[in-house]
Amino acid sequence: MSSAAETLETGFAAPRRYFAAAAILIGVLMAAIDSSIVNIALPSIAQALEVDSASVIWVANGYQVASASTMLIFASLGARLGERRFYAIGMVLFTLSSLGCAVSTTFTMLVFMRVAQGISYAIMISVGLGLYRAIFPPSALGMIFGLNALAFAIGTAVGPALGGLIISYLSWPWLFYINIPLGLVAIYFSISFLGLDSASETGFDFAGAFTSAGAFGLLVVAVDEIGRWSDLTVGLLLSTSAILLAIFLFIQTKAKSPLLPLDIFTQRRYSFAVLSSVTMFVSQGMALVALPFVLQHTYSYSVLTSSLIFTAWPLAVAICAPLSGSLSAKFNATHISTAGVALFCIGFASLAVLPRDATIVDLVWRIAICGVGYGFFLPPNNKEMFSNVEKRRAVTASGVLSTARTAGQSIGAALVAMIIVLSNGLAGSAGGSFIASVFGVACAICALSALFSMLRIHR
């Protein structure tokens, strides 16, 4: 496709822009499903491949570590190789690695292919969000970020239920086979409608790549292994991660072609939008992990009933995310996202005081408030982020946001594991302690996100 139909301010001409956006939205949907569909199938995979429960966790961890540790690296490479072709390459690799996972006959092969899948995910997502700035005019960014949040919410919500159905009626390889048709459609849209671009930057920061990969990779491993590895080992990993991160930031101040140009943070509104995103994703990660435990263990609902109750969250996001995206084109995006994260915080506070004899209605309206808050926060906040960076930094901004989400959700999951141990269980009186603790902590972290968001209102 020719690039003549696009300008810096108008984006792609219709209908090209819609097919180009579909290429990214399908990728987001695939990635969200893939991130959430596997966990429920881990026991079945362990049995089929004859490995123990501790080892099979690396089917999930390998994906997380690979994507978190390479996100910034691929954002930098995308700016140098051309983000449109880079996204298409990522989609091709994600589809091929999904096929590789499906045909794996050994545990080692499956983990290797999951690592490849995580790397492919990082290639796609690191540049995908930034491409919206080329596809759409600034006035439409809120709308497309709303649809992006909707795609991610749907994928995250349907993943566990879809995984349960597949394990019940088919076999675990079908968890990955389902990516093939979606991937082929996204590849076609990517090649046909995203078009080609030329590299916008030269040089590469190898020292920054090495230290960032080590810092974020060790961080994800450490938080994932809290409660399973010794405190000394986890502490050593976290300390090493912090040291590497400090070295990485120092390198960025000296590098000729920095992996993460720190001038991107000179915009105050952008920096607070990033901080608000990180803390919001931590609290969201806590909720996504804790709610299934609460519903199934504390309140003894079946997997199916729990899935239906949890549907209140993505359903609320499905309604509110596109609405908030559209509203952000007419009203102040910061005000909308701040109101959203405040409502998100209220939802967690209401969950923290759940009565032991809570009914389904008691659960649904509280979970729905969280979904409404999330839906009103994310699209306007993302618009704020991308509207307050130079267009040449859009790919870097995309990598920062994707890294924030991956790291934030991993930290949130680790906090839930710690609270389970400290609460001495999930049933009876211990279950009540767990509910108060986990959602109380999530509420406090969400309040911090609201504070960061409010600090953007006054320049």
For each residue, the residues with C-beta under 8 A, 3 or more apart:
1: 5 16 192 193 194 195 196
2: 5 195
3: 6 195 196 197
4:
5: 1 2 12 13 16
6: 3 10 11 12 13 134
7: 10 11
8: 391
9: 137 138
10: 6 7 13 137
11: 6 7 17 134 135 136 137 140
12: 5 6 16 17 20 134 135 136 193
13: 5 6 10 16 17
14: 17 18
15: 18 19
16: 1 5 12 13 19 20 193
17: 11 12 13 14 20 21 135 136
18: 14 15 21 22
19: 15 16 22 23 189 192 193
20: 12 16 17 23 24 131 135 189 193 194 195
21: 17 18 24 25 132 135 136 144 147
22: 18 19 25 26 186 189
23: 19 20 26 27 87 91 186 189 190 193 194
24: 20 21 27 28 87 128 129 131 132 135 148
25: 21 22 28 29 147 148 151
26: 22 23 29 30 182 185 186 189
27: 23 24 30 31 87 90 91 94 124 125 128 186
28: 24 25 31 32 125 128 148 151 152 155
29: 25 26 32 33 151 152 154 155 182
30: 26 27 33 34 94 155 179 182 183 186
31: 27 28 34 35 94 121 124 125 155
32: 28 29 35 36 151 152 153 154 155 156 159
33: 29 30 36 37 155 156 158 159 162 178 179
34: 30 31 37 38 63 98 117 121 159 176 179
35: 31 32 38 63 155 156 159
36: 32 33 39 155 156 157 159 160 163
37: 33 34 40 41 159 160 162 163 166 175
38: 34 35 41 42 45 59 60 63 163 175
39: 36 42 60 160 163
40: 37 160 163 164 167
41: 37 38 44 45 163 166 167 172 175
42: 38 39 45 46 53 56 57 59 60
43: 46 47 53 56
44: 41 47 48 167 171 172
45: 38 41 42 48 49 56 59 110 172
46: 42 43 49 50 51 52 53 55 56
47: 43 44 50
48: 44 45 171 172
49: 45 46 56 106 107 110
50: 46 47 107
51: 46 55 56 107
52: 46 55 56
53: 42 43 46 56 57
54: 57 228
55: 46 51 52 58 107
56: 42 43 45 46 49 51 52 53 59 107
57: 42 53 54 60 61 224 228
58: 55 61 62 111 114
59: 38 42 45 56 62 63 110 111 114
60: 38 39 42 57 63 64 114
61: 57 58 64 65 220 221 224
62: 58 59 65 66 111 112 114 115 118
63: 34 35 38 59 60 66 67 114 115 117 118 121
64: 60 61 67 68 118 220 224 406 410
65: 61 62 68 69 115 118 217 220 221 224
66: 62 63 69 70 114 115 116 117 118 119 122
67: 63 64 70 71 118 119 121 122 125 406
68: 64 65 71 122 216 217 219 220 403 406 407 410
69: 65 66 73 212 213 214 216 217 220
70: 66 67 73 74 118 119 122 123 126 213
71: 67 68 74 75 122 125 126 216 399 402 403 406
72: 75 76 126 212 216 259 260 399 400 403
73: 69 70 76 77 122 209 212 213 259
74: 70 71 77 78 86 90 122 123 126 127 399
75: 71 72 78 79 126 127 130 395 396 398 399 400 402
76: 72 73 79 80 204 205 208 209 259 260 396 399
77: 73 74 80 81 86 204
78: 74 75 81 82 83 86 87 123 126 127 130 395 399
79: 75 76 83 199 200 201 392 395 396
80: 76 77 199 200 201 202 203 204
81: 77 78 85 86 199
82: 78 85 86 196 197 198 199 200
83: 78 79 86 87 127 130 131 197 395
84: 87 88 131 134 190 194 195 196 197
85: 81 82 88 89 196 197
86: 74 77 78 81 82 83 89 90 123 127
87: 23 24 27 78 83 84 90 91 123 124 127 128 131 190 194
88: 84 85 91 92 187 190 191 194
89: 85 86 92 93 123
90: 27 74 86 87 93 94 120 121 122 123 124 127
91: 23 27 87 88 94 95 120 124 183 186 187 190
92: 88 89 95 96 187
93: 89 90 96 97 116 119 120 123
94: 27 30 31 90 91 97 98 117 120 121 123 124 179 183
95: 91 92 98 99 179 180 183 184 186 187
96: 92 93 99 100 120
97: 93 94 100 101 113 114 116 117 120
98: 34 94 95 101 102 117 176 177 179 180 183
99: 95 96 102 103 176 177 180
100: 96 97 103 104 109 113 116 117
101: 97 98 104 110 113 114 117 173 175 176
102: 98 99 173 174 175 176 177
103: 99 100 173
104: 100 101 109 110 113 173
105: 109
106: 49 109 110
107: 49 50 51 55 56 110 111
108: 111 112
109: 100 104 105 106 112 113
110: 45 49 59 101 104 106 107 113 114
111: 58 59 62 107 108 114 115
112: 62 108 109 115 116
113: 97 100 101 104 109 110 116 117
114: 58 59 60 62 63 66 97 101 110 111 117 118
115: 62 63 65 66 111 112 118 119
116: 66 93 97 100 112 113 119 120
117: 34 63 66 94 97 98 100 101 113 114 120 121
118: 62 63 64 65 66 67 70 114 115 121 122
119: 66 67 70 93 115 116 122 123
120: 90 91 93 94 96 97 116 117 123 124
121: 31 34 63 67 90 94 117 118 124 125
122: 66 67 68 70 71 73 74 90 118 119 125 126 402
123: 70 74 78 86 87 89 90 93 94 119 120 126 127
124: 27 31 87 90 91 94 120 121 127 128
125: 27 28 31 67 71 121 122 128 129 398 402
126: 70 71 72 74 75 78 122 123 395 398 399 402
127: 74 75 78 83 86 87 90 123 124 130 131 395 398 399
128: 24 27 28 87 124 125 131 398
129: 24 125 132 148 382 386 397 398 401 402
130: 75 78 83 127 133 134 386 394 395 396 397 398 399
131: 20 24 83 84 87 127 128 134 135 194 394 398
132: 21 24 129 135 136 141 144 145 148 386
133: 130 136 138 141 386 391 394
134: 6 11 12 84 130 131 394
135: 11 12 17 20 21 24 131 132 144
136: 11 12 17 21 132 133 140 141 143 144
137: 9 10 11 140 141
138: 9 133 141 387
139: 329
140: 11 136 137 143 144 329
141: 132 133 136 137 138 144 145 329 382 383 386 387
142: 145 146 324 325 326 327 328 329 333 379 380 383
143: 136 140 146 147 322 325 326 329 379
144: 21 132 135 136 140 141 147 148 325
145: 132 141 142 148 149 325 378 379 380 382 383 386
146: 142 143 149 150 321 322 323 324 325 326 375 379
147: 21 25 143 144 150 151 321 322 325
148: 24 25 28 129 132 144 145 151 152 379 382
149: 145 146 152 153 317 321 325 374 375 378 379 382
150: 146 147 153 154 317 318 321 322
151: 25 28 29 32 147 148 154 155
152: 28 29 32 148 149 155 156
153: 32 149 150 156 157 313 314 317 318 321 371 374 375
154: 29 32 150 151 157 158 314 318
155: 28 29 30 31 32 33 35 36 151 152 158 159
156: 32 33 35 36 152 153 159 288 314
157: 36 153 154 160 161 310 311 313 314
158: 33 154 155 161 162 314
159: 32 33 34 35 36 37 155 156 162 163
160: 36 37 39 40 157 163 164 292 307
161: 157 158 164 165 304 307
162: 33 37 158 159 165 166 178
163: 36 37 38 39 40 41 159 160 166 167 175
164: 40 160 161 167 168 303 304 307
165: 161 162 168 169
166: 37 41 162 163 169 170 171 172 174 175 178
167: 40 41 44 163 164 170 171 172 175
168: 164 165
169: 165 166
170: 166 167 174
171: 44 48 166 167 174
172: 41 44 45 48 166 167 175
173: 101 102 103 104 176 177
174: 102 166 170 171 177 178
175: 37 38 41 101 102 163 166 167 172 178
176: 34 98 99 101 102 173 179
177: 98 99 102 173 174 180
178: 33 162 166 174 175 181 182
179: 30 33 34 94 95 98 176 182 183
180: 95 98 99 177 183 184
181: 178 184 185
182: 26 29 30 178 179 185 186
183: 30 91 94 95 98 179 180 186 187
184: 95 180 181 187 188
185: 26 181 182 188 189
186: 22 23 26 27 30 91 95 182 183 189 190
187: 88 91 92 95 183 184 190 191
188: 184 185 191 192
189: 19 20 22 23 26 185 186 192 193 194
190: 23 84 87 88 91 186 187 193 194
191: 88 187 188 194
192: 1 19 188 189
193: 1 12 16 19 20 23 189 190
194: 1 20 23 84 87 88 131 189 190 191
195: 1 2 3 20 84
196: 1 3 82 84 85
197: 3 82 83 84 85 200
198: 82
199: 79 80 81 82 202
200: 79 80 82 197 392
201: 79 80 257 392
202: 80 199 257
203: 80 256 257
204: 76 77 80 209 257
205: 76 208 209 251 252 255 257 258 259
206: 209 210
207: 210 211 251 255
208: 76 205 211 212 248 251 252 255 258 259 260
209: 73 76 204 205 206 212 213 259
210: 206 207 213 214
211: 207 208 214 215 244 245 247 248 251
212: 69 72 73 208 209 215 216 244 245 248 259 260
213: 69 70 73 209 210 216 217
214: 69 210 211 217 218 240 241 244
215: 211 212 218 219 241 242 244 245 248
216: 68 69 71 72 212 213 219 220 241 403 406 407
217: 65 68 69 213 214 220 221
218: 214 215 221 222 237 238 240 241 244
219: 68 215 216 222 223 237 238 241 407 410
220: 61 64 65 68 69 216 217 223 224 406 407 410
221: 61 65 217 218 224 225 237
222: 218 219 225 226 234 237 238 241 414
223: 219 220 226 410 411 413 414
224: 57 61 64 65 220 221 410 413 414
225: 221 222 228 229 233 234 237
226: 222 223 229 234 414 417 418
227: 417 418 420 421
228: 54 57 225
229: 225 226 233 234
230: 233 234
231: 234 235
232: 235 236
233: 225 229 230 236 237
234: 222 225 226 229 230 231 237 238
235: 231 232 238 239
236: 232 233 239 240
237: 218 219 221 222 225 233 234 240 241
238: 218 219 222 234 235 241 242
239: 235 236 242 243
240: 214 218 236 237 243 244
241: 214 215 216 218 219 222 237 238 244 245
242: 215 238 239 245 246
243: 239 240 246 247
244: 211 212 214 215 218 240 241 247 248
245: 211 212 215 241 242 248 249
246: 242 243 249 250
247: 211 243 244 250 251
248: 208 211 212 215 244 245 251 252 259 260
249: 245 246 252 253 262
250: 246 247 253 254
251: 205 207 208 211 247 248 254 255 258
252: 205 208 248 249 255 258 259 260 261 262
253: 249 250 258 262
254: 250 251
255: 205 207 208 251 252 258 259
256: 203
257: 201 202 203 204 205
258: 205 208 251 252 253 255 261 262
259: 72 73 76 205 208 209 212 248 252 255
260: 72 76 208 212 248 252 264 396 399 400
261: 252 258 264 393 396
262: 249 252 253 258 265
263: 266
264: 260 261 267 270 389 393 396 397 400
265: 262 270 271 274
266: 263
267: 264 270 271 388 389
268: 271 272 456 459
269: 272 273 334 384 388 456 459
270: 264 265 267 273 274 384 385 388 389 397
271: 265 267 268 274 275
272: 268 269 275 276 452 453 455 456
273: 269 270 276 277 381 384 385 388 453 456
274: 265 270 271 277 278 385 400 401 404
275: 271 272 278 279 449 452
276: 272 273 279 280 337 341 381 449 450 452 453 456
277: 273 274 280 281 381 382 385 401 404 405 408 449
278: 274 275 281 282 404 407 408
279: 275 276 282 283 408 445 446 448 449 452
280: 276 277 283 284 341 344 374 377 378 381 408 446 449
281: 277 278 284 285 404 405 407 408 409 412
282: 278 279 285 286 408 409 411 412 415 445
283: 279 280 286 287 344 348 412 442 443 445 446 449
284: 280 281 287 288 374 408 409 412
285: 281 282 288 289 408 409 410 411 412 413
286: 282 283 289 290 412 413 415 416 438 439 441 442 445
287: 283 284 290 291 348 351 370 412 439 442
288: 156 284 285 291 409 412 413
289: 285 286 292 293 412 413 416
290: 286 287 293 294 416 419 434 438 439 442
291: 287 288 294 295 310 313 367
292: 160 289 295 296 306 310
293: 289 290 296 297 298 416 420 426 434
294: 290 291 297 298 299 354 426 431 434 435
295: 291 292 298 299 301 305 306 309 310 363
296: 292 293 299 300 301 302 303 306
297: 293 294 300 426 427 431
298: 293 294 295 426 427 431 432 434 435
299: 294 295 296 358 363
300: 296 297
301: 295 296 305 306 309
302: 296 305 306
303: 164 296 306 307
304: 161 164 307 308
305: 295 301 302 308 309
306: 292 295 296 301 302 303 309 310
307: 160 161 164 303 304 310 311
308: 304 305 311
309: 295 301 305 306 312 360 363 364 367
310: 157 291 292 295 306 307 313 314 367
311: 157 307 308 314 315
312: 309 315 316 364 365 367 368 371
313: 153 157 291 310 316 317 367 368 370 371 374
314: 153 154 156 157 158 310 311 317 318 371
315: 311 312 318 319 368 371
316: 312 313 319 320 368 369 370 371 372 374 375
317: 149 150 153 313 314 320 321 371 372 374 375
318: 150 153 154 314 315 321 322 375
319: 315 316 322 323 372 375
320: 316 317 323 324 371 372 374 375 376
321: 146 147 149 150 153 317 318 324 325 374 375 376 378 379
322: 143 146 147 150 318 319 325 326 379
323: 146 319 320 326 327 375 376
324: 142 146 320 321 327 328 336 337 340 375 376 377 378 379 380
325: 142 143 144 145 146 147 149 321 322 328 329 379 380 383
326: 142 143 146 322 323 329 330
327: 142 323 324 330 331 336 380
328: 142 324 325 331 333 336 337 379 380 383
329: 139 140 141 142 143 325 326
330: 326 327
331: 327 328 335 336
332: 335 336
333: 142 328 336 337 380 381 383 384 387
334: 269 337 338 380 384 453 456 457
335: 331 332 338 339 457
336: 324 327 328 331 332 333 339 340 376 380
337: 276 324 328 333 334 340 341 376 377 378 380 381 384 453
338: 334 335 341 342 450 453 454 456 457
339: 335 336 342 343 376
340: 324 336 337 343 344 372 373 374 375 376 377 378 380 381
341: 276 280 337 338 344 345 373 377 381 446 449 450 453
342: 338 339 345 346 373 450
343: 339 340 346 347 369 372 373 376
344: 280 283 340 341 347 348 370 373 374 377 446 449 450
345: 341 342 348 349 373 443 446 447 449 450
346: 342 343 349 350 369 373
347: 343 344 350 351 366 367 368 369 370 371 372 373
348: 283 287 344 345 351 352 370 439 440 442 443 446
349: 345 346 352 353 439 443
350: 346 347 353 354 366 369
351: 287 347 348 354 366 367 370 435 439
352: 348 349 435 436 439 440 442 443
353: 349 350 436
354: 294 350 351 358 362 363 366 435 439
355: 358 362
356: 431 432
357:
358: 299 354 355 362 363
359: 362 363
360: 309 363 364
361: 364 365
362: 354 355 358 359 365 366
363: 295 299 309 354 358 359 360 366 367
364: 309 312 360 361 367 368
365: 312 361 362 368 369
366: 347 350 351 354 362 363 369 370
367: 291 309 310 312 313 347 351 363 364 370 371
368: 312 313 315 316 347 364 365 371 372
369: 316 343 346 347 350 365 366 372 373
370: 287 313 316 344 347 348 351 366 367 373 374
371: 153 312 313 314 315 316 317 320 347 367 368 374 375
372: 316 317 319 320 340 343 347 368 369 375 376
373: 340 341 342 343 344 345 346 347 369 370 376 377
374: 149 153 280 284 313 316 317 320 321 340 344 370 371 377 378
375: 146 149 153 316 317 318 319 320 321 323 324 340 371 372 378 379
376: 320 321 323 324 336 337 339 340 343 372 373 380
377: 280 324 337 340 341 344 373 374 380 381 453
378: 145 149 280 321 324 337 340 374 375 381 382
379: 142 143 145 146 148 149 321 322 324 325 328 375 382 383
380: 142 145 324 325 327 328 333 334 336 337 340 376 377 383 384
381: 273 276 277 280 333 337 340 341 377 378 384 385 453
382: 129 141 145 148 149 277 378 379 385 386 401
383: 141 142 145 325 328 333 379 380 386 387
384: 269 270 273 333 334 337 380 381 387 388 456
385: 270 273 274 277 381 382 388 389 397 401
386: 129 130 132 133 141 145 382 383 389 394 397
387: 138 141 333 383 384
388: 267 269 270 273 384 385
389: 264 267 270 385 386 393 394 396 397
390: 393 394
391: 8 133 394
392: 79 200 201
393: 261 264 389 390 396 397
394: 130 131 133 134 386 389 390 391 397 398
395: 75 78 79 83 126 127 130 398 399
396: 75 76 79 130 260 261 264 389 393 399 400
397: 129 130 264 270 385 386 389 393 394 400 401
398: 75 125 126 127 128 129 130 131 394 395 401 402
399: 71 72 74 75 76 78 126 127 130 260 395 396 402 403
400: 72 75 260 264 274 396 397 403 404
401: 129 274 277 382 385 397 398 404 405
402: 71 75 122 125 126 129 398 399 405 406
403: 68 71 72 216 399 400 406 407
404: 274 277 278 281 400 401 407 408
405: 277 281 401 402 408 409
406: 64 67 68 71 216 220 402 403 409 410
407: 68 216 219 220 278 281 403 404 410 411
408: 277 278 279 280 281 282 284 285 404 405 411 412
409: 281 282 284 285 288 405 406 412 413
410: 64 68 219 220 223 224 285 406 407 413 414
411: 223 282 285 407 408 414 415
412: 281 282 283 284 285 286 287 288 289 408 409 415 416 442
413: 223 224 285 286 288 289 409 410 416 417
414: 222 223 224 226 410 411 417 418
415: 282 286 411 412 418 419 438 441
416: 286 289 290 293 412 413 419 420 438
417: 226 227 413 414 420 421
418: 226 227 414 415 421 422
419: 290 415 416 422 423 434 437 438 441
420: 227 293 416 417 423 425 426 434
421: 227 417 418 424
422: 418 419 437
423: 419 420 426 430 431 433 434 437
424: 421 430 433
425: 420 428 430 431 434
426: 293 294 297 298 420 423 430 431 434
427: 297 298 430 431
428: 425 431 432
429: 432 433
430: 423 424 425 426 427 433 434
431: 294 297 298 356 423 425 426 427 428 434 435
432: 298 356 428 429 435 436
433: 423 424 429 430 436 437
434: 290 293 294 298 419 420 423 425 426 430 431 437 438
435: 294 298 351 352 354 431 432 438 439
436: 352 353 432 433 439 440
437: 419 422 423 433 434 440 441
438: 286 290 415 416 419 434 435 441 442
439: 286 287 290 348 349 351 352 354 435 436 442 443
440: 348 352 436 437 443 444
441: 286 415 419 437 438 444 445
442: 283 286 287 290 348 352 412 438 439 445 446
443: 283 345 348 349 352 439 440 446 447
444: 440 441 447 448
445: 279 282 283 286 441 442 448 449
446: 279 280 283 341 344 345 348 442 443 449 450
447: 345 443 444 450 451
448: 279 444 445 451 452
449: 275 276 277 279 280 283 341 344 345 445 446 452 453
450: 276 338 341 342 344 345 446 447 453 454
451: 447 448 454 455
452: 272 275 276 279 448 449 455 456
453: 272 273 276 334 337 338 341 377 381 449 450 456
454: 338 450 451 457
455: 272 451 452 458
456: 268 269 272 273 276 334 338 384 452 453
457: 334 335 338 454
458: 455
459: 268 269
